[in-house]
Structure formats: structure tokens, C-alpha cells
Amino acid sequence: MEEAWLKERLARARTIAVLGAHKDPSRPAHYVPRYLREKGYRILPVNPRFAGEELFGERVVGSLRELQSPVDLLDVFRPPSALMGHLEEVLALKPGLVWLQSGIRNPEFEKALEGAGIPVVADRCLMVEHRRLFLGPIPL
């Protein structure tokens, strides 16, 4: 995926749904969306374990089907083996981009999304890439 294309997509995005959002601040599924919220994105948390609670200033919903707003980007924190179980609802949601976090790859899922015209970034951390693209290299 071209860097300029990716940067442009992230710059245009306003609403990010987070599948597998977590309320434990030590988990990536919490601190990555928290970082994104601090950068101005609206975060829509999705996790049946925390449905009805509040995270990132929004009510947590149990599934992607419950989202009431259009989604520019879907950030996924689910194991690769669970992805095909979400395929139907992701296709119905029609996000502008699906982002599979570090360590998450599922070629069948990725191919299905791309076949439906939904671009996919896999096995990359959205927070790390956002920092790199918008803040530049972090000095050691």
C-alpha cells in the first residue's frame, strides 16, 4: 500500500470503529484507540463483553451491526481465526478501510474484503503508522 494513499486515507477519516475495543488501559485494544481519539478521531467501540458501558466518550456496542454512524475506518483487534465470523457484518458496514492490527492476518478474510472493494491493511499497528506518517520518525 502506497504511503501517500495511506496518509490521505487517515487524514480524511473522521470515524473509526474498533472491533475488540477493551477497557483495560494496558491493552493495545485500549491505548491505540485512546491515542486515535486524542488525535481527533471519533472512536466507536465494539465488544459484546462491554456492551452498554462507555469507552472513549461513546457507548460500547456488541456488534458492528449496532453501529448507527458511517465508519471511515474499521480497526480490528480480533484473532485471525475469528475474522471470518465477522465478514458478513464488515461487508454490510462498508468501511472505507479495514485495518488489521499487528499480528493479525487472514488471507481469506482479506481477499473477500478486497473483492468487495474494501481495502485492507494487515499486520500493522495503526498507532505506530499514524505517528510515523504524521509526526515523523521518533528520535532514539
C-alpha positions, 0 to 999 in steps of 0.5 A: 500500500502506497504511503501517500494513499495511506496518509490521505486515507487517515487524514480524511477519516473522521470515524473509526470503529474498533472491533475488540475495543477493551477497557483495560488501559494496558491493552493495545485494544485500549491505548491505540484507540485512546491515542486515535481519539486524542488525535481527533478521531471519533472512536466507536467501540465494539465488544459484546463483553462491554456492551452498554458501558462507555469507552472513549466518550461513546457507548460500547456496542456488541456488534458492528451491526449496532453501529448507527454512524458511517465508519471511515475506518474499521480497526480490528483487534480480533484473532485471525481465526475469528475474522471470518465470523465477522465478514458478513457484518464488515461487508454490510458496514462498508468501511472505507478501510479495514485495518488489521492490527499487528499480528493479525492476518487472514488471507481469506478474510482479506481477499473477500474484503478486497473483492468487495472493494474494501481495502485492507491493511494487515499486520500493522499497528495503526498507532505506530503508522499514524505517528510515523506518517504524521509526526515523523520518525521518533528520535532514539 
